[in-house]
């Protein structure tokens, strides 16, 4: 007698797991980490609360997975440009910095989520580990591009350069997400390329911007 039971599909498992992650991200964006209760996540995802435990050992595990998804997504957007970027090391680094300071990476909701999750790293070791792993993933990619550009293998020097360049990118990213109307079009990119280039002793702006480099513009001038 034929069975009515549906065959197991790994894709269905992945889809349900991703639905829970998406629901968590939506709730955190709407009301902060405290809004992402087990009941609210289950309701948002259209599943029972018990199903969450099938995919995640705890709510903290789900929160860490949601944070990792957010950060991996942003890093992936930045790295995706490398698939079509020229082979020239300078052009590749410039393309990576440009992507990191442009939509969809620069996004107000992404900043809200990042800030909410960052608060959780102080109380939850799993969140702290996720933060460390995702930070290093982006920084390691940046360090690899810097190493190709400079053509040397001094790991300690490259690490310090990557930390400094990453700090510049992070700072501009936060301001661009929080105050999108405070910057002229392409200004974040121009500032990022100039600052990272200054740290590395090279010009990253040449050939990437279609127009001449933007002058430094104050917030008051942009809003006027």
C-alpha positions as CSV (number, residue, x, y, z in Angstrom):
1,X,0.0,0.0,0.0
2,X,1.6,3.3,-1.0
3,X,2.5,5.7,1.7
4,X,1.0,9.2,1.9
5,X,4.1,10.5,3.7
6,X,6.0,13.1,1.8
7,X,9.6,12.3,1.0
8,X,12.2,14.1,3.0
9,X,13.9,17.0,1.3
10,X,16.9,18.8,2.7
11,X,15.7,22.0,0.9
12,X,12.5,22.0,3.0
13,X,14.6,21.8,6.2
14,X,16.8,24.7,5.0
15,X,13.8,26.7,4.0
16,X,12.2,26.4,7.4
17,X,15.4,27.2,9.2
18,X,15.9,30.3,7.0
19,X,12.3,31.3,7.7
20,X,13.1,31.3,11.4
21,X,16.2,33.4,10.8
22,X,14.3,35.9,8.7
23,X,11.5,36.2,11.3
24,X,14.1,36.9,14.0
25,X,15.8,39.6,11.9
26,X,12.4,41.2,11.1
27,X,11.4,41.3,14.8
28,X,14.8,42.6,15.9
29,X,14.6,45.3,13.3
30,X,11.1,46.3,14.5
31,X,11.6,46.3,18.2
32,X,15.2,45.3,19.2
33,X,16.4,42.0,20.6
34,X,13.8,41.9,23.3
35,X,11.0,41.8,20.7
36,X,12.4,38.5,19.3
37,X,10.7,36.1,21.8
38,X,10.2,32.5,21.0
39,X,6.5,33.0,20.7
40,X,6.9,36.0,18.4
41,X,9.4,34.3,16.2
42,X,7.2,31.3,15.8
43,X,4.2,33.5,15.0
44,X,6.2,35.5,12.5
45,X,7.5,32.4,10.8
46,X,4.1,30.7,10.8
47,X,5.3,27.7,12.8
48,X,4.8,26.3,16.3
49,X,7.1,27.3,19.1
50,X,8.2,23.7,19.5
51,X,9.6,23.6,16.0
52,X,12.2,26.2,16.8
53,X,13.9,23.7,19.1
54,X,14.0,21.2,16.2
55,X,16.4,23.6,14.3
56,X,18.1,25.5,17.1
57,X,19.1,24.3,20.5
58,X,18.0,27.5,22.2
59,X,16.8,31.0,21.4
60,X,20.3,32.3,21.9
61,X,21.5,29.8,19.2
62,X,18.8,31.2,16.9
63,X,19.9,34.8,17.6
64,X,23.5,34.0,16.9
65,X,22.5,32.3,13.6
66,X,20.5,35.4,12.7
67,X,23.4,37.7,13.5
68,X,25.8,35.5,11.5
69,X,23.4,35.5,8.5
70,X,23.3,39.3,8.6
71,X,27.0,39.7,8.7
72,X,27.8,37.0,6.1
73,X,25.2,38.7,3.8
74,X,27.0,42.0,4.0
75,X,30.4,40.5,3.6
76,X,29.1,38.5,0.6
77,X,27.8,41.6,-1.1
78,X,31.2,43.3,-0.7
79,X,33.1,40.3,-1.9
80,X,30.8,39.6,-4.9
81,X,32.3,42.4,-6.9
82,X,35.6,40.6,-6.9
83,X,34.2,38.0,-9.3
84,X,34.1,40.5,-12.1
85,X,36.7,43.0,-10.9
86,X,39.9,43.4,-13.0
87,X,42.9,41.4,-12.0
88,X,44.8,44.5,-11.0
89,X,45.3,44.5,-7.2
90,X,44.5,48.2,-6.9
91,X,41.3,47.9,-8.8
92,X,40.2,44.9,-6.8
93,X,40.8,46.6,-3.5
94,X,39.0,49.8,-4.7
95,X,36.0,47.7,-5.9
96,X,35.8,45.9,-2.5
97,X,35.9,49.2,-0.6
98,X,33.3,50.7,-3.0
99,X,30.9,47.8,-2.5
100,X,31.3,48.0,1.3
101,X,30.3,51.7,1.3
102,X,27.4,51.4,-1.2
103,X,23.9,49.9,-1.1
104,X,22.8,47.3,-0.3
105,X,25.6,47.1,2.3
106,X,24.9,50.6,3.4
107,X,21.4,50.3,4.7
108,X,19.6,51.8,7.7
109,X,17.9,48.5,8.7
110,X,21.3,46.7,8.7
111,X,22.7,49.3,11.1
112,X,19.7,48.8,13.5
113,X,20.1,45.1,13.4
114,X,23.9,45.2,13.9
115,X,23.6,47.6,16.9
116,X,20.9,45.4,18.5
117,X,22.9,42.2,18.1
118,X,26.1,43.9,19.2
119,X,24.5,44.7,22.6
120,X,23.9,40.9,23.0
121,X,27.6,40.1,22.7
122,X,28.2,41.4,26.2
123,X,26.0,38.7,27.8
124,X,26.1,35.8,25.4
125,X,29.3,34.0,24.5
126,X,27.8,32.5,21.4
127,X,27.0,36.0,20.1
128,X,30.5,37.2,21.0
129,X,32.0,34.3,19.1
130,X,29.8,35.0,16.1
131,X,30.9,38.7,16.2
132,X,34.5,37.7,16.3
133,X,34.1,35.2,13.4
134,X,32.3,37.6,11.1
135,X,34.6,40.5,11.9
136,X,37.6,38.4,11.1
137,X,36.0,37.1,7.9
138,X,35.7,40.6,6.5
139,X,39.0,41.7,7.8
140,X,40.8,38.7,6.4
141,X,39.4,39.4,3.0
142,X,40.5,43.0,3.3
143,X,44.0,41.8,4.4
144,X,44.3,39.5,1.5
145,X,43.5,42.3,-0.9
146,X,46.0,44.6,0.8
147,X,48.7,41.8,0.6
148,X,48.1,41.5,-3.1
149,X,48.4,45.2,-3.6
150,X,51.6,45.7,-1.5
151,X,53.2,42.5,-2.6
152,X,54.8,41.5,0.7
153,X,54.0,38.8,3.3
154,X,54.7,40.5,6.7
155,X,51.7,39.1,8.4
156,X,51.9,41.4,11.4
157,X,52.2,44.5,9.3
158,X,49.4,43.4,7.0
159,X,47.2,42.6,10.0
160,X,47.7,46.1,11.4
161,X,47.0,47.8,8.1
162,X,43.8,45.7,7.7
163,X,42.6,46.7,11.1
164,X,43.1,50.4,10.3
165,X,41.5,50.2,6.9
166,X,38.6,48.2,8.4
167,X,38.1,50.8,11.1
168,X,37.8,53.5,8.4
169,X,35.2,51.5,6.4
170,X,33.2,50.6,9.5
171,X,33.0,54.2,10.6
172,X,31.9,55.5,7.3
173,X,29.4,52.6,6.9
174,X,27.8,53.5,10.3
175,X,27.5,57.2,9.4
176,X,26.1,56.4,6.0
177,X,23.5,54.0,7.4
178,X,22.5,56.4,10.2
179,X,22.5,59.6,8.2
180,X,22.0,58.8,4.5
181,X,21.0,62.3,3.6
182,X,24.1,63.9,5.2
183,X,26.3,62.8,2.3
184,X,26.4,63.7,-1.4
185,X,26.1,60.8,-3.9
186,X,29.2,58.7,-3.9
187,X,30.8,60.8,-1.1
188,X,31.1,57.9,1.3
189,X,32.9,55.9,-1.5
190,X,35.2,58.8,-2.3
191,X,36.1,59.3,1.3
192,X,36.6,55.6,1.9
193,X,38.9,55.3,-1.1
194,X,40.9,58.3,-0.1
195,X,41.3,57.3,3.5
196,X,42.2,53.7,2.8
197,X,44.5,54.8,0.1
198,X,46.2,57.2,2.5
199,X,46.8,54.4,5.0
200,X,48.3,52.2,2.3
201,X,50.3,55.0,0.6
202,X,48.5,54.6,-2.8
203,X,45.8,56.3,-4.8
204,X,42.6,54.1,-5.0
205,X,40.4,56.7,-6.6
206,X,41.9,56.6,-10.1
207,X,39.8,54.9,-12.7
208,X,36.9,53.9,-10.4
209,X,34.9,57.1,-10.2
210,X,33.3,58.2,-13.5
211,X,33.5,61.8,-12.5
212,X,36.3,63.8,-10.9
213,X,36.8,63.2,-7.2
214,X,34.2,64.8,-5.0
215,X,35.3,67.7,-2.8
216,X,35.0,67.3,0.9
217,X,31.5,68.5,1.7
218,X,30.1,69.4,5.2
219,X,26.8,68.0,6.4
220,X,25.4,71.6,6.5
221,X,26.3,72.1,2.8
222,X,24.5,68.9,1.8
223,X,21.4,69.7,3.8
224,X,21.2,73.3,2.6
